[in-house]
Each structure stands twice: as C-alpha cells, then as structure tokens.
C-alpha cells in the first residue's frame, strides 16, 4: 500500500529541508511542498485562494498516489490558521483512494526555531515572533512528534524512516 508521509510543523522548523533529504533517501518516492501550491504574489489567504490551494494540493497528491511508480508521497505543510481546514478538506477529497497516512509533527526548541528562521533570511520585522506564537497550534496533535533540536537533517530523516518502518509492521 502507498504511504502519504505528511510532515507538519511550525514555520522555520525544517520541514522542507527534511522532506528534501527524505525524498533523496527514499526510493520510489515523490515530494510535494505546499509552497508550490499557493505561489501567488502577493499572497493573501482569501476564500478564493484557500479554495485554489485546496484544489492544487488535492490534485497533485492524487496524481502521485495514483502513479504506479510511486510508493511514498512526501508532503510538507503547516497546520496553523486556516491551513488545518484546508488539510481536512484535502483528506476528504482523497477519501476514495487506498493509501496509508503517516502524519508526523516536526518541532524543535523555540530558540532553535528562531535561529533557523533568521539563518534562512526570514527575519523580516515581526515574522519570527508571529511564527513562534503559532507554535501552540501543534501542541496536542494526535501525531508522532520528532524534536529535531540538536539533530542533523539525516538524523531527523532516520527517525522518520523508523516511523515508516513501524507503520508498515503495524499495518
């Protein structure tokens, strides 16, 4: 059975970097970054843009999940604000497909999170502080959590691969 590996977490925690490395290490995989599905300048999450993002994500995930060459679909997405609502609708749109869902919340310490955002050039006025305040949206999610504080990208990917292996054993 195909697996949709859903990596979520706060802004700047390392979702895209981790997913890119996972993609390189995991044969028969595809990778979709949510940024690609809502690339509009300027970006304003209006109801129309929310629907557009939902359609794009659903269409692309469906295409990968239906492709006979793909066993693992890796998707990174933040669940704060209206994004959680979009994600729930995407899952509803994919309900007719047969696949296993492996949701994982990626996190790190608040200090590390701020350092990573600043290192990535996301230190525009107010951005880091707003992003750090949104971290509460990830507390208590019913998903396995990987704390990447002090871990290399490869060590974080190793933990994801262990969760993937465990999910297959328990399936």
Buried (B, 14 or more C-beta within 10 A) or exposed (E): EBBBBBBBBBBBBBBBBBBBBBBEEBEEBBBBBBEEBBEEEEEEBEEEBBEBBBBBBBEBBBEBBEEEEBBBBBBBBBBBEEBBEBBEBBBEBBEEEEBBEBBBBBBBEEEBBBBBBEEEEBEEEEBBEEBBEBBEBBEEBEBBEBBBEEBEBEEBBBBBBEBBEEBEEEE
